[in-house]
Amino acid sequence: MAASSSASNPILCASFNQDNSCFVIGTKDGFRIFDSNSGRLLYERVIGAFVIVEMLFSSSLLAIVGAGEQASLSPRRLCLFNTQTGTALRELNFLTSILSVCVNRKRLIVVLQGKTFIYDINSLVILDTIDTVPNSKGLCAFSPCLDGCFLALPASSTKGSVLVYNVIDLHSHCEIDAHKSPLAAIVFSSNGMYIATASEQGTLIRVHSVSEATKSYSFRRGTYPSTIFSLSFGPCIGLPDVLVASSSSGSIHAFFLGMAIDQSYVVVRKVDKAADVSESKSKSIAFRATVSIITYNGYFLEYFLDINHLNESCWTLDREFNLVTAISDSESSATSS
């Protein structure tokens, strides 16, 4: 997800790929790809500032958008970049700045302030154009699953309504009235069956069934307003075990769904402001989750979250490293030799 970063923060954008096996960051100098499991720097390109960098699973294809600090890196130009050859495959130019980009193996989604374009990712033929309400933050969510391949966009600028659109069959699927205040964050479960939303108030997070457009869960993040930066479901076949949220309060909250654990229970961990959050590898302890966090100030943090049968939680920091100063294996070998 793209993240608004102040001048003091080195990370301009950060996102995990669709199966959380890799993640990528955009900086003022270029972009870097890391292996999520090992933390190894896989690829680096130093060619200027980028505000959007999105991977297609673990392939060599990236969708990148520049920050506009150089004429060749216009925020109105989307480049499909091949990391194997180090060259641009195609470029798409737009009349206004690109605010978000989403990809899967069938579709390329480009979000502008008032329009959203749906492309066939192989031919780059425009399949549909959706006129949207003003969407200055480029808020959207996209399901990588082709069986439930949905796109979610704000449906109102005055309340928290969500338009859910089927990007394979190219028709509106439903509209969900999730909150009274405008939306701040949206995410699909990996199978596209559930959607989680947060409003600009940031006090409540709601989960809806996509097929029936009905509310399944409602979680209270806190009493006082806070900006939700990122929402992330754990991987799932049916109902996800856990939903993780990061906010401007510096907190990470974990909410549990469909488990033999009190579903109103909230676990909080304080970290620096998180640019993106990923949850993976859940297993029984009663429950364990691995929570991966990319912070605005350029760090990768990975925690084990354990819940016992008494509903007691424990956060354990497993890994931490600096994303900006990390060097690749080839650089490390050259230095040591």
SERO-4910 file (N, C-alpha, C, O; in steps of 0.05 Angstrom, whole numbers):
BEGIN
 pado doro    nc1    nc2    nc3   cac1   cac2   cac3    cc1    cc2    cc3    oc1    oc2    oc3
  Met    A     17    -24      0      0      0      0     17     25      0     39     25     12
  Ala    A      9     46    -13     23     71    -13     19     84     14     -2     83     26
  Ala    A     40     97     24     39    110     50     49    138     48     70    143     38
  Ser    A     33    157     59     42    184     59     64    187     80     60    182    103
  Ser    A     87    196     71    110    197     89    120    226     91    121    240     71
  Ser    A    127    234    115    137    261    119    166    262    110    178    241    104
  Ala    A    177    286    109    205    289     99    225    274    115    247    267    106
  Ser    A    219    269    141    238    256    158    237    225    155    255    212    166
  Asn    A    218    215    141    215    186    138    225    177    110    218    189     90
  Pro    A    242    156    109    253    147     83    234    131     66    239    129     42
  Ile    A    213    120     77    195    102     62    172    118     50    157    131     64
  Leu    A    170    118     23    149    132      9    125    113      5    102    122      4
  Cys    A    130     87      2    109     68     -2    119     40      7    143     36      7
  Ala    A    101     23     14    108     -4     22     85    -23     17     62    -15     21
  Ser    A     90    -47      8     69    -66      3     80    -95      3    102    -99     -6
  Phe    A     64   -113     13     69   -142     10     57   -152    -16     37   -141    -25
  Asn    A     69   -172    -28     57   -184    -52     33   -201    -44     26   -203    -20
  Gln    A     19   -213    -63     -7   -225    -58     -6   -249    -39    -26   -254    -25
  Asp    A     16   -264    -38     18   -286    -19     36   -281      4     43   -299     19
  Asn    A     44   -256      8     61   -247     30     89   -260     30    103   -259     50
  Ser    A     98   -271      7    124   -283      6    146   -262      3    169   -267     10
  Cys    A    139   -239     -8    158   -217    -13    144   -191     -5    120   -189     -4
  Phe    A    161   -170     -1    150   -143      2    169   -124    -12    193   -130    -16
  Val    A    159   -101    -18    174    -81    -33    170    -54    -20    148    -48    -10
  Ile    A    191    -37    -20    189    -10    -10    198      9    -32    216      3    -48
  Gly    A    185     32    -33    194     54    -50    206     76    -33    195     83    -12
  Thr    A    229     86    -42    243    107    -26    249    131    -44    240    131    -67
  Lys    A    263    150    -34    269    174    -49    291    169    -70    296    185    -88
  Asp    A    304    145    -68    325    138    -87    317    117   -107    328    115   -129
  Gly    A    297    101   -100    289     79   -118    270     60   -104    254     68    -88
  Phe    A    273     33   -110    256     14    -97    272    -11    -91    292    -17   -104
  Arg    A    263    -27    -71    277    -50    -61    257    -73    -56    235    -68    -46
  Ile    A    264    -97    -64    248   -121    -60    262   -139    -40    285   -144    -42
  Phe    A    246   -148    -20    257   -166      1    241   -192      2    217   -193     -4
  Asp    A    255   -213     10    242   -239     16    231   -237     45    245   -231     64
  Ser    A    205   -242     48    192   -239     74    202   -260     94    203   -254    118
  Asn    A    208   -284     85    216   -305    103    244   -302    114    249   -306    138
  Ser    A    263   -294     96    291   -292    104    299   -263    110    319   -259    124
  Gly    A    284   -244    100    292   -216    103    313   -207     83    323   -185     84
  Arg    A    320   -225     64    342   -220     45    333   -199     24    311   -200     14
  Leu    A    351   -180     18    346   -161     -3    350   -175    -30    372   -184    -37
  Leu    A    328   -177    -46    329   -193    -71    336   -175    -95    348   -184   -114
  Tyr    A    327   -150    -94    330   -133   -118    330   -104   -109    315    -96    -90
  Glu    A    346    -88   -122    346    -59   -117    350    -44   -143    366    -51   -160
  Arg    A    336    -22   -146    339     -5   -169    340     24   -159    321     34   -147
  Val    A    362     38   -164    367     65   -156    364     84   -180    383     88   -194
  Ile    A    339     94   -184    334    111   -207    317    135   -201    308    149   -219
  Gly    A    311    139   -175    294    162   -168    272    154   -149    269    130   -141
  Ala    A    255    173   -141    235    169   -121    210    156   -132    201    163   -154
  Phe    A    198    137   -117    174    123   -125    153    123   -103    159    119    -80
  Val    A    128    129   -111    106    129    -92     88    105    -93     72    100    -75
  Ile    A     90     89   -115     76     64   -118     94     43   -130    106     48   -151
  Val    A     96     21   -116    110     -3   -127     94    -27   -118     92    -33    -95
  Glu    A     84    -42   -138     67    -65   -132     78    -89   -148     85    -88   -171
  Met    A     81   -112   -133     91   -137   -145     68   -154   -155     45   -153   -144
  Leu    A     73   -171   -175     54   -191   -184     65   -218   -172     82   -231   -184
  Phe    A     54   -226   -149     63   -250   -135     94   -249   -132    105   -228   -124
  Ser    A    107   -270   -140    137   -271   -138    149   -269   -166    172   -278   -169
  Ser    A    135   -259   -185    145   -257   -212    164   -233   -215    169   -219   -196
  Ser    A    174   -230   -239    192   -207   -245    177   -182   -253    190   -162   -259
  Leu    A    150   -182   -252    135   -159   -261    128   -141   -237    118   -149   -217
  Leu    A    134   -115   -241    127    -94   -222    111    -73   -236    115    -67   -259
  Ala    A     92    -61   -221     78    -37   -230     88    -14   -213     85    -15   -189
  Ile    A    101      6   -226    114     27   -211    105     54   -221     99     58   -245
  Val    A    103     73   -202     95    101   -208    115    119   -193    119    116   -169
  Gly    A    126    138   -208    145    156   -196    133    178   -180    108    183   -181
  Ala    A    149    192   -164    140    213   -146    139    240   -160    129    260   -149
  Gly    A    150    242   -185    149    267   -199    172    285   -195    172    308   -204
  Glu    A    192    276   -181    216    292   -176    234    294   -201    251    312   -203
  Gln    A    229    276   -220    243    276   -245    222    275   -268    201    263   -264
  Ala    A    228    287   -290    209    287   -313    203    259   -322    180    254   -331
  Ser    A    222    241   -321    218    214   -330    201    197   -310    193    175   -317
  Leu    A    197    207   -286    183    192   -266    158    208   -258    154    214   -234
  Ser    A    141    213   -277    117    228   -272     97    212   -256     94    188   -261
  Pro    A     82    224   -237     61    210   -222     37    204   -240     19    190   -230
  Arg    A     37    213   -265     15    207   -283     22    184   -302      7    176   -319
  Arg    A     46    172   -298     55    150   -315     59    125   -300     73    124   -280
  Leu    A     46    103   -309     49     77   -297     68     61   -315     64     59   -339
  Cys    A     88     49   -303    107     33   -318    106      4   -308    107     -1   -284
  Leu    A    103    -14   -327    105    -43   -321    134    -50   -325    144    -50   -348
  Phe    A    148    -58   -303    177    -61   -303    184    -90   -299    172   -104   -282
  Asn    A    204   -100   -315    214   -127   -312    240   -127   -297    260   -115   -306
  Thr    A    241   -139   -273    265   -139   -257    287   -157   -268    310   -153   -261
  Gln    A    279   -177   -284    300   -195   -296    316   -180   -317    341   -183   -318
  Thr    A    303   -165   -333    317   -150   -355    325   -122   -347    342   -109   -360
  Gly    A    312   -112   -326    317    -84   -317    306    -64   -337    316    -41   -339
  Thr    A    285    -71   -351    274    -53   -372    243    -50   -368    230    -67   -355
  Ala    A    233    -29   -379    204    -24   -379    191    -40   -401    200    -40   -424
  Leu    A    169    -55   -395    155    -70   -414    134    -53   -429    133    -53   -454
  Arg    A    119    -38   -414     99    -20   -425     95      4   -406    102      3   -383
  Glu    A     85     26   -417     78     49   -401     50     58   -408     41     57   -431
  Leu    A     36     67   -387      9     78   -391      9    106   -379     18    110   -357
  Asn    A     -1    125   -394     -2    153   -385    -31    162   -381    -49    155   -395
  Phe    A    -34    179   -360    -61    188   -352    -61    218   -349    -40    231   -348
  Leu    A    -85    229   -348    -88    259   -347    -83    270   -319    -75    293   -316
  Thr    A    -87    253   -299    -82    262   -271    -65    241   -257    -59    220   -267
  Ser    A    -56    248   -233    -38    230   -218    -51    204   -211    -75    202   -205
  Ile    A    -35    183   -213    -43    156   -205    -41    154   -175    -20    160   -163
  Leu    A    -63    145   -162    -64    144   -133    -60    116   -122    -50    113   -100
  Ser    A    -69     96   -136    -65     68   -128    -64     50   -152    -75     56   -173
  Val    A    -50     28   -149    -48      7   -170    -51    -20   -156    -39    -25   -135
  Cys    A    -67    -38   -169    -70    -65   -159    -66    -84   -182    -74    -78   -205
  Val    A    -55   -108   -177    -51   -127   -198    -57   -155   -188    -54   -161   -164
  Asn    A    -66   -172   -206    -66   -201   -202    -60   -213   -229    -52   -199   -248
  Arg    A    -64   -239   -232    -55   -253   -257    -74   -247   -280    -67   -255   -303
  Lys    A    -96   -234   -276   -115   -228   -297   -119   -198   -301   -124   -190   -324
  Arg    A   -118   -183   -280   -126   -155   -282   -105   -136   -271    -90   -142   -253
  Leu    A   -105   -112   -283    -90    -89   -273   -110    -67   -267   -126    -60   -284
  Ile    A   -109    -57   -242   -127    -36   -234   -112    -10   -229    -91    -10   -215
  Val    A   -121     12   -241   -108     38   -237   -129     58   -226   -150     62   -238
  Val    A   -123     69   -203   -142     86   -189   -133    115   -191   -111    122   -182
  Leu    A   -150    132   -202   -146    161   -203   -166    174   -183   -181    160   -170
  Gln    A   -165    200   -181   -183    213   -161   -212    209   -167   -228    205   -149
  Gly    A   -220    210   -192   -248    207   -199   -255    184   -218   -279    181   -225
  Lys    A   -235    169   -226   -240    146   -244   -222    123   -236   -200    126   -225
  Thr    A   -232     99   -242   -216     75   -238   -217     58   -264   -239     53   -274
  Phe    A   -194     50   -273   -191     36   -299   -185      7   -293   -168      0   -276
  Ile    A   -198    -11   -308   -193    -40   -306   -182    -49   -332   -194    -46   -354
  Tyr    A   -158    -61   -331   -144    -71   -355   -141   -101   -354   -139   -113   -333
  Asp    A   -140   -113   -377   -129   -140   -380    -99   -138   -377    -86   -124   -392
  Ile    A    -88   -152   -358    -59   -148   -352    -41   -158   -374    -18   -149   -376
  Asn    A    -50   -177   -390    -33   -188   -411    -33   -170   -436    -12   -165   -448
  Ser    A    -56   -161   -445    -58   -145   -469    -58   -115   -463    -53    -99   -481
  Leu    A    -63   -107   -438    -67    -79   -430    -89    -65   -445    -89    -41   -449
  Val    A   -109    -81   -453   -134    -70   -464   -151    -61   -441   -155    -75   -421
  Ile    A   -163    -36   -443   -181    -27   -423   -207    -43   -425   -220    -43   -446
  Leu    A   -215    -55   -403   -240    -71   -402   -263    -55   -392   -286    -60   -400
  Asp    A   -258    -37   -373   -279    -21   -362   -268      4   -348   -245      4   -340
  Thr    A   -285     24   -346   -278     48   -331   -300     54   -312   -323     55   -319
  Ile    A   -293     58   -286   -313     64   -265   -310     93   -257   -289    101   -248
  Asp    A   -331    108   -259   -332    135   -249   -337    133   -219   -357    120   -210
  Thr    A   -320    146   -203   -322    143   -174   -327    170   -161   -324    191   -173
  Val    A   -334    169   -135   -335    193   -119   -307    203   -116   -288    188   -119
  Pro    A   -303    229   -109   -276    239   -105   -260    221    -85   -270    216    -63
  Asn    A   -237    212    -94   -222    192    -78   -193    201    -78   -175    188    -90
  Ser    A   -188    223    -63   -162    235    -64   -139    218    -52   -116    222    -58
  Lys    A   -146    199    -35   -126    181    -24   -122    155    -40   -105    139    -34
  Gly    A   -138    153    -62   -136    129    -78   -143    103    -63   -132     82    -67
  Leu    A   -163    106    -45   -171     84    -28   -183     62    -45   -201     67    -61
  Cys    A   -174     37    -41   -185     14    -55   -175    -11    -42   -157    -11    -26
  Ala    A   -188    -33    -49   -179    -60    -40   -184    -79    -64   -202    -75    -80
  Phe    A   -167    -99    -66   -168   -117    -89   -162   -145    -79   -144   -150    -64
  Ser    A   -179   -164    -88   -175   -192    -82   -159   -206   -103   -166   -205   -127
  Pro    A   -136   -218    -96   -120   -232   -117   -132   -258   -126   -123   -269   -146
  Cys    A   -151   -269   -112   -163   -294   -118   -181   -292   -143   -199   -276   -143
  Leu    A   -176   -308   -163   -191   -306   -188   -220   -318   -185   -237   -311   -201
  Asp    A   -224   -335   -165   -251   -345   -161   -270   -325   -148   -294   -326   -152
  Gly    A   -259   -306   -133   -274   -285   -122   -259   -259   -125   -250   -246   -106
  Cys    A   -257   -251   -150   -239   -229   -158   -254   -202   -157   -267   -194   -176
  Phe    A   -253   -190   -133   -268   -165   -129   -250   -141   -124   -228   -143   -114
  Leu    A   -261   -119   -132   -249    -93   -127   -268    -77   -109   -292    -77   -114
  Ala    A   -257    -64    -88   -274    -47    -71   -265    -18    -72   -241    -13    -71
  Leu    A   -284      0    -75   -279     28    -77   -299     43    -60   -321     33    -55
  Pro    A   -292     67    -50   -312     84    -36   -335     90    -54   -332     97    -77
  Ala    A   -360     87    -43   -384     93    -58   -397    119    -50   -417    127    -62
  Ser    A   -385    132    -30   -396    158    -20   -374    174     -8   -355    163      3
  Ser    A   -376    200    -11   -356    218      2   -366    229     28   -351    244     42
  Thr    A   -390    221     37   -401    231     62   -406    209     82   -409    215    106
  Lys    A   -407    184     74   -410    162     92   -393    138     83   -381    138     61
  Gly    A   -391    118    100   -373     95     94   -386     73     78   -388     51     88
  Ser    A   -395     79     54   -406     59     36   -384     49     17   -367     63      8
  Val    A   -386     23     11   -366      9     -5   -379     -2    -30   -399    -16    -28
  Leu    A   -368      4    -54   -376     -9    -78   -359    -33    -83   -334    -31    -83
  Val    A   -371    -56    -85   -356    -81    -91   -362    -89   -120   -385    -93   -128
  Tyr    A   -340    -91   -136   -343    -94   -165   -329   -120   -173   -306   -125   -165
  Asn    A   -342   -136   -189   -330   -161   -200   -314   -154   -225   -325   -146   -245
  Val    A   -287   -156   -223   -270   -147   -245   -265   -169   -266   -253   -163   -287
  Ile    A   -275   -193   -261   -273   -214   -282   -298   -212   -300   -295   -212   -324
  Asp    A   -321   -211   -288   -346   -210   -304   -354   -181   -310   -372   -176   -326
  Leu    A   -340   -162   -297   -344   -133   -303   -372   -123   -298   -386   -113   -315
  His    A   -380   -126   -272   -406   -115   -264   -405   -109   -234   -389   -121   -219
  Ser    A   -422    -91   -226   -424    -84   -197   -436   -108   -182   -456   -119   -190
  His    A   -422   -116   -161   -432   -140   -145   -451   -131   -123   -472   -143   -120
  Cys    A   -444   -110   -108   -461   -101    -86   -450    -75    -76   -428    -66    -83
  Glu    A   -466    -62    -59   -457    -38    -44   -463    -43    -15   -485    -51     -7
  Ile    A   -442    -38      2   -444    -44     30   -443    -17     46   -424     -2     42
  Asp    A   -463    -12     62   -463     11     80   -449      2    106   -462    -10    124
  Ala    A   -423      8    108   -408     -2    131   -405     17    154   -405      8    177
  His    A   -404     43    149   -399     63    170   -415     88    165   -424     93    142
  Lys    A   -418    104    186   -431    130    183   -411    151    172   -420    171    159
  Ser    A   -385    148    178   -365    167    169   -351    156    144   -351    131    140
  Pro    A   -338    173    127   -324    164    104   -303    143    110   -292    142    132
  Leu    A   -297    126     91   -278    104     94   -249    114     97   -241    134     85
  Ala    A   -233     99    112   -204    105    115   -188     80    106   -165     83     98
  Ala    A   -199     56    108   -184     32    101   -203     10     93   -225      7    104
  Ile    A   -195     -6     73   -210    -29     63   -191    -52     57   -168    -47     48
  Val    A   -199    -76     63   -183   -100     55   -201   -124     50   -221   -127     65
  Phe    A   -194   -140     31   -208   -166     27   -192   -188     40   -167   -186     43
  Ser    A   -206   -209     48   -192   -234     55   -179   -245     30   -188   -238      8
  Ser    A   -160   -263     33   -145   -273     10   -163   -289    -10   -157   -290    -33
  Asn    A   -185   -300      0   -203   -315    -17   -226   -297    -28   -243   -307    -43
  Gly    A   -226   -272    -21   -247   -253    -31   -274   -257    -18   -293   -244    -27
  Met    A   -276   -273      3   -302   -279     15   -311   -258     36   -334   -254     41
  Tyr    A   -291   -244     47   -297   -225     68   -283   -198     63   -262   -198     50
  Ile    A   -295   -177     72   -283   -150     69   -284   -136     96   -305   -136    110
  Ala    A   -262   -124    104   -260   -109    128   -257    -79    122   -244    -72    102
  Thr    A   -270    -62    138   -269    -34    133   -265    -18    159   -272    -28    180
  Ala    A   -254      6    156   -252     24    179   -259     52    168   -252     58    145
  Ser    A   -271     68    184   -278     95    176   -257    115    185   -238    107    198
  Glu    A   -261    140    178   -242    161    187   -242    165    217   -222    175    228
  Gln    A   -263    156    231   -263    157    260   -243    137    271   -230    143    291
  Gly    A   -241    114    259   -222     94    267   -228     79    293   -210     66    304
  Thr    A   -252     82    303   -259     69    329   -271     41    325   -268     24    342
  Leu    A   -284     37    302   -297     11    297   -286     -1    271   -282     13    251
  Ile    A   -281    -27    271   -273    -41    247   -295    -63    242   -301    -78    260
  Arg    A   -306    -63    218   -328    -81    212   -319   -101    190   -304    -94    172
  Val    A   -330   -125    192   -324   -146    172   -351   -155    161   -370   -162    175
  His    A   -352   -155    134   -377   -163    120   -371   -188    102   -349   -191     92
  Ser    A   -392   -204     99   -391   -225     79   -396   -213     52   -416   -199     49
  Val    A   -379   -218     33   -381   -206      7   -405   -217     -9   -420   -202    -22
  Ser    A   -409   -243     -8   -430   -256    -24   -458   -246    -16   -475   -242    -33
  Glu    A   -462   -242     10   -488   -234     20   -490   -205     28   -511   -195     34
  Ala    A   -467   -191     27   -466   -163     35   -477   -158     63   -490   -138     68
  Thr    A   -472   -177     81   -482   -175    108   -459   -173    128   -438   -184    124
  Lys    A   -464   -159    150   -444   -155    170   -440   -181    186   -459   -193    196
  Ser    A   -415   -189    188   -408   -213    203   -397   -207    231   -403   -221    250
  Tyr    A   -380   -187    232   -366   -180    257   -364   -149    259   -363   -135    239
  Ser    A   -362   -140    284   -357   -112    289   -338   -111    313   -344   -122    334
  Phe    A   -315    -98    310   -294    -96    331   -289    -67    338   -288    -50    321
  Arg    A   -286    -62    364   -279    -35    373   -249    -33    377   -237    -47    393
  Arg    A   -236    -16    361   -208    -11    363   -201      6    387   -180      1    400
  Gly    A   -218     25    393   -213     43    416   -235     63    419   -254     63    403
  Thr    A   -233     79    439   -254     99    445   -249    125    430   -268    138    421
  Tyr    A   -223    133    427   -216    158    415   -210    154    385   -199    133    378
  Pro    A   -216    174    369   -210    172    340   -181    168    334   -163    178    349
  Ser    A   -175    152    314   -148    147    305   -149    139    276   -168    126    267
  Thr    A   -129    147    261   -128    140    232   -117    112    228    -95    105    237
  Ile    A   -133     95    215   -125     68    209   -107     68    184   -116     77    163
  Phe    A    -82     60    186    -64     60    164    -66     35    147    -64     36    123
  Ser    A    -70     12    160    -69    -13    146    -87    -34    159    -88    -35    184
  Leu    A   -101    -50    143   -116    -73    153   -105    -98    138    -99    -96    114
  Ser    A   -104   -120    152    -94   -145    139   -106   -169    151   -106   -173    176
  Phe    A   -119   -186    134   -128   -212    143   -106   -233    142    -87   -230    127
  Gly    A   -108   -253    159    -90   -276    157    -99   -292    133   -121   -290    124
  Pro    A    -81   -309    122    -88   -327    100   -110   -346    108   -112   -354    131
  Cys    A   -127   -353     89   -150   -370     96   -160   -386     73   -155   -379     49
  Ile    A   -175   -407     79   -191   -422     59   -220   -413     62   -233   -409     42
  Gly    A   -229   -411     86   -257   -402     91   -256   -376    106   -247   -355     96
  Leu    A   -264   -376    131   -264   -352    148   -236   -348    159   -224   -367    170
  Pro    A   -224   -324    156   -197   -319    167   -198   -321    198   -218   -316    211
  Asp    A   -175   -329    209   -173   -331    238   -170   -304    251   -181   -299    273
  Val    A   -156   -286    238   -148   -261    251   -148   -238    231   -142   -241    208
  Leu    A   -153   -214    242   -152   -189    227   -134   -170    243   -138   -167    267
  Val    A   -114   -158    229    -95   -141    243    -98   -113    232   -101   -109    208
  Ala    A    -96    -93    250    -99    -65    242    -76    -48    254    -69    -53    278
  Ser    A    -65    -30    239    -46    -10    249    -59     17    248    -75     23    230
  Ser    A    -51     35    267    -64     61    268    -44     83    275    -21     77    282
  Ser    A    -53    108    273    -36    131    279    -28    133    308    -11    148    316
  Ser    A    -42    117    325    -35    117    354     -9    101    359      1    100    381
  Gly    A      1     88    338     25     72    341     19     44    351     38     30    359
  Ser    A     -6     36    349    -14     10    360    -19    -10    337    -28     -3    315
  Ile    A    -15    -35    343    -23    -58    327    -45    -73    342    -40    -82    364
  His    A    -69    -75    331    -90    -90    343    -96   -115    328    -95   -116    303
  Ala    A   -101   -137    343   -108   -162    330   -136   -170    339   -143   -169    363
  Phe    A   -154   -176    320   -181   -183    325   -186   -212    315   -176   -220    294
  Phe    A   -200   -228    331   -203   -256    325   -231   -262    315   -251   -253    326
  Leu    A   -232   -279    294   -257   -285    280   -261   -315    281   -243   -331    275
  Gly    A   -285   -324    287   -293   -351    283   -276   -372    298   -273   -394    288
  Met    A   -266   -364    322   -249   -383    337   -262   -388    364   -281   -375    372
  Ala    A   -251   -407    378   -260   -413    405   -247   -394    425   -238   -402    447
  Ile    A   -245   -369    417   -234   -347    433   -254   -325    434   -268   -320    414
  Asp    A   -257   -311    456   -275   -289    458   -270   -269    435   -249   -258    433
  Gln    A   -290   -266    418   -287   -251    393   -285   -221    398   -278   -206    379
  Ser    A   -292   -212    422   -290   -183    428   -262   -177    438   -256   -153    443
  Tyr    A   -245   -197    441   -219   -193    453   -200   -178    434   -199   -183    410
  Val    A   -186   -158    445   -167   -143    428   -140   -144    440   -136   -142    465
  Val    A   -120   -148    423    -92   -149    432    -78   -125    420    -81   -119    397
  Val    A    -63   -111    436    -50    -86    427    -20    -89    431    -10    -99    451
  Arg    A     -5    -80    411     24    -78    413     33    -51    402     24    -43    380
  Lys    A     49    -36    417     58    -10    408     82    -13    390    102    -26    397
  Val    A     81      0    367    105      1    349    106     29    338     87     45    342
  Asp    A    128     36    323    128     60    308    106     59    287     97     37    280
  Lys    A     98     82    276     76     82    256     81     62    234    102     62    221
  Ala    A     62     45    229     65     24    210     55     32    182     33     43    180
  Ala    A     72     28    162     64     33    135     48     10    123     30     15    107
  Asp    A     54    -14    131     39    -37    122     42    -60    141     62    -62    155
  Val    A     22    -77    142     21    -99    161     13   -124    146     -5   -123    129
  Ser    A     25   -147    153     18   -172    141     16   -193    163     32   -193    182
  Glu    A     -4   -211    161     -8   -232    181     -6   -259    167    -18   -262    145
  Ser    A      8   -278    178     11   -303    165     17   -326    184     22   -321    208
  Lys    A     16   -350    174     25   -374    188     11   -379    214     24   -383    235
  Ser    A    -16   -379    215    -30   -384    240    -30   -414    246    -33   -430    227
  Lys    A    -28   -421    271    -29   -449    280    -38   -450    309    -39   -429    322
  Ser    A    -45   -474    318    -57   -476    345    -36   -477    366    -16   -491    365
  Ile    A    -42   -460    388    -25   -461    412    -42   -465    437    -36   -484    453
  Ala    A    -63   -449    442    -87   -446    425    -84   -431    399    -96   -440    379
  Phe    A    -69   -410    397    -68   -395    372    -41   -382    370    -31   -370    390
  Arg    A    -29   -383    346     -4   -367    341     -6   -354    314    -15   -367    295
  Ala    A      2   -329    312      3   -315    287     31   -302    285     42   -293    305
  Thr    A     41   -300    261     65   -284    255     56   -258    243     44   -258    221
  Val    A     62   -236    256     54   -210    246     78   -195    236     97   -189    252
  Ser    A     78   -188    210    101   -174    198     93   -145    193     71   -139    184
  Ile    A    111   -127    200    105    -98    200    127    -83    186    150    -87    191
  Ile    A    119    -65    168    138    -46    155    131    -19    167    108     -9    165
  Thr    A    151     -5    179    146     21    191    154     43    172    171     40    155
  Tyr    A    142     67    177    148     90    161    177     98    162    189    109    143
  Asn    A    190     93    185    218    102    188    238     81    179    262     83    185
  Gly    A    228     61    164    246     43    149    255     18    163    276      8    158
  Tyr    A    238      7    180    245    -19    194    225    -40    187    201    -35    183
  Phe    A    234    -65    187    218    -89    185    217   -102    213    238   -108    224
  Leu    A    193   -107    223    190   -120    249    173   -144    246    153   -144    231
  Glu    A    180   -166    259    164   -190    258    160   -201    286    179   -206    301
  Tyr    A    134   -203    293    126   -212    320    112   -239    319     98   -245    299
  Phe    A    116   -255    340     99   -278    345     77   -269    364     83   -258    385
  Leu    A     52   -274    357     30   -268    374     18   -295    383      7   -310    367
  Asp    A     20   -301    409     11   -326    420    -13   -321    439    -13   -302    455
  Ile    A    -34   -337    436    -57   -336    453    -61   -364    466    -62   -384    452
  Asn    A    -63   -364    493    -66   -390    506    -96   -396    511   -113   -380    503
  His    A   -102   -419    524   -130   -426    527   -144   -409    548   -169   -410    550
  Leu    A   -129   -393    563   -141   -375    582   -146   -347    570   -154   -328    583
  Asn    A   -141   -345    544   -145   -320    529   -124   -299    536   -129   -275    532
  Glu    A   -101   -308    545    -79   -290    552    -61   -288    528    -55   -308    514
  Ser    A    -51   -264    522    -35   -259    498     -7   -252    505     -1   -242    527
  Cys    A     11   -258    486     39   -252    489     51   -244    462     49   -260    443
  Trp    A     62   -220    460     76   -212    435    106   -216    439    117   -207    459
  Thr    A    119   -230    420    148   -234    422    161   -224    396    154   -234    374
  Leu    A    180   -205    398    194   -195    375    214   -217    366    232   -224    380
  Asp    A    210   -226    341    227   -247    330    249   -236    313    272   -245    314
  Arg    A    243   -216    296    263   -204    278    259   -174    276    237   -164    278
  Glu    A    281   -160    272    280   -131    266    305   -124    250    327   -131    257
  Phe    A    301   -109    228    324   -100    212    316    -75    197    293    -69    192
  Asn    A    337    -60    190    334    -34    176    332    -40    146    350    -51    134
  Leu    A    310    -31    134    306    -36    105    322    -18     87    329    -25     65
  Val    A    329      5     97    343     25     81    373     19     79    385     23     58
  Thr    A    384      8    101    413      2    101    420    -26     93    443    -33     91
  Ala    A    400    -43     90    405    -71     82    419    -73     56    414    -57     38
  Ile    A    437    -92     53    452    -96     28    447   -124     18    440   -142     34
  Ser    A    449   -128     -8    444   -154    -20    467   -173    -15    489   -164     -7
  Asp    A    462   -198    -20    483   -219    -17    507   -213    -35    530   -217    -27
  Ser    A    501   -204    -60    523   -199    -79    540   -175    -69    565   -176    -71
  Glu    A    528   -155    -58    543   -132    -47    559   -141    -23    582   -132    -20
  Ser    A    547   -158     -6    561   -167     17    585   -184     10    606   -181     22
  Ser    A    583   -201    -11    605   -217    -20    627   -200    -31    651   -205    -26
  Ala    A    620   -179    -46    640   -162    -58    655   -146    -37    679   -142    -40
  Thr    A    641   -138    -16    653   -123      6    673   -141     21    695   -132     28
  Ser    A    664   -166     27    681   -183     43    706   -192     28    726   -199     40
  Ser    A    703   -193      1    726   -203    -15    746   -179    -19    767   -183    -32
***
